[in-house]
Amino acid sequence: MRLPPPSVLLPSLLLLGSACIVEAPGGASEQERRAVTVTQVPPLSVKNGANLGGKVELVGATVQPGRLTPGEQAKVALYFKVLQPMEDDYLVFVHVEDADGRAERINVDHKPAGGMLPTSQWKPGETVKDEFVIYVPPGTPARTMNIWLGLWEPRTDSRLRIVNANAVRNDGKGRLLLGQVPVAQ
């Protein structure tokens, strides 16, 4: 699937970014909850196990296709196992960075589960599936892209701390390294 050229895409994204978003009262319906939670995690291309703040475990993820192609999209699915209730609504922050530092960072920050199930409504024991796409612009000089992520609370500008930082790849600043994905040249 190809995206429109940046000259069309950027103004559209800027327009969307300037809108005021007001959450609807109430919570997710049972149908919405079923749509974004899974009873069984599928085979994962990336296993993780990071414990975020003692509240959530990032079980792992899939990245399809497993190689990024400039000018095309890759679909990422994250699987979060809920350990404890969360009072705040976190965003999933995603930083896609050139492993060699030759290209600009791509930010893919978003509300988890397509915005249907805020983290304050996650229930212990359930596994929440979060899907998003990564788009690498044409002409990107990268050979490999690092996918960094975590949970971020924008009002306080704080990230959920990685409790088991010695057991998972991270940068010491609350960012998990989900993996390195090759870029087709």
N, C-alpha and C positions, 0 to 999 in steps of 0.2 A: 504494500500500500504506500503510495507516494503522497507526501504533503504538498500543499501549495508552496510556491517560492517564498523565501523570507520577506520579500517586499510586500506580499499579501498577508503572510502569516503574522509578522510582527505588529502591524497596526491593529489586527484583529485581537491579538493577545493583549496589547496595551489597552484596548477598549474594554476587554473583559476584566482586566486588572483594576480598572478605575471604578468599577461598579461597587455599590454597597451591598453586601450580602447579609441578609438578616435570616437567622435560623427560624424555622417554623416551630411553633410550640409543640410539646409532646415528644414522643420517642418514635423509634422505628417500629413499623408494623411487624407482625409475625412473618408476613410474606417477605418483607424487606430483609429481616433478620435471616430467614432461611436462604435468601439469595446470596448473602455475603458470608455465611458461616459454612463450614464443612464438617462432616462427621468423620471423614478419613482424608488424610493428606495424600495426594498422589505422589508417585515417584518424583523425587526432587533432583534437579540438575545441580543445585547448590544446597548443601546442608550447613546449618549454622549453629544453633543452640545458644545464642546470646541471650542473657537475662538482662532486661531493661528495667531498672529501678525496682526489681523484685515484683513487678506488676505483670510483665509480659515476656514470653520467650519467643524469639524469632526462630521458628523451627527450621525454615529454609525457604527456598525460592526456586522458580523456574524462569529461564530466560529463553525466549523463542523468537527468532532462531538463535542458536548459540554463538553466532558470529554477527557483529554489527556491520551493516553496509551503509556507507555515507549516502544520504538522500532517501533512506528507507527507515521504517520503524521496526523496533523489536518490542515484543510484549513481555512484561515482567509480572510475575505473580508472587507475592509474599504471603507467608502463612504465619500468623501470630497466634500463639496459644496463650490465652488469658489466665494468669495466675492469681491475681488479686483485682478487686474493683479499682477503677481510676476515677478520681473526682474531676480531673481536668480533661478538656478535649484537646488532644495532641494532633499535630499534623505529622504526616510521614515526610521527612525531608530526604531528598535524594540528590546527591552531587555526582555527576558523571564527569570524570576527569581523565585527561590524557595521562597515561602512566609515565610518559616521557616529558610532560610539561610543555608540549608544543602547541596545544589547542586550548581555547577558552573552556572554562567549566560550564557544564549544562546543568541547570537546576530544574528538578522535576518535583518540587514540593507540592503536596496535595493533601486533601482530606482523605482519611482512610476509607476503604470500602466504597469508593465512588461517592462519598458524602452521605451514604444511606445510614451508616451506623457509627456515630461519633464514639470516641474511646470511652467517654463517661457512661455509655450504655453497654459496653462490653461486659459479659458475664464470665466469672471464673469457670474454667473447664471447657469453654467453647474455643474453637479455632476460627479466627477471622481471616478471610482471604481478601487481599488487597491487590488490585490489578492496575497497572498503568503502562504507558508506552514511553520508550526512549527513542528520540529522533536525533540522529547524528547528521549535521548539515553536510551537503555535498562539498567535496574538496577538503574535508577534515584530514589533516596530515597524520593523525594518530595511527599507531599500529595496534595499540591495546588501550582499552578504556577501563578505568577502575570505577566500580559502582560502590559509592559510600552512602550510608543511610542511617537513620535513627528516628526517634520520636521527639518532637519539638513542640513546646508550648509557647505560642507567639506573644501572648500578653506579657509574660515574664522573661521572654527570650531565653528559656532554659530547655535543656535536653534531658531526657531520662538517662540517668547514669548507667553505664555498663557494669553490672555487678560482678560478672565473671570475666573481667577484662584480660586476665592472664590466659583464658581458655579460647578466646576468639581473636581474630585479626581486627585491630582497631588503631586509631591514630592517637589515642590518649586524650582526645578532646570530645568524646561522646559520639564519634562516627565509627560505625562498623564497616569493614570492608566486606561487602557481599561477595565480590569476586572481580576477577580481571577477565574482560571479554575481548577477544581478538576483533580487529576491524579489517574487513575485506579491502584490499587495495586494487 
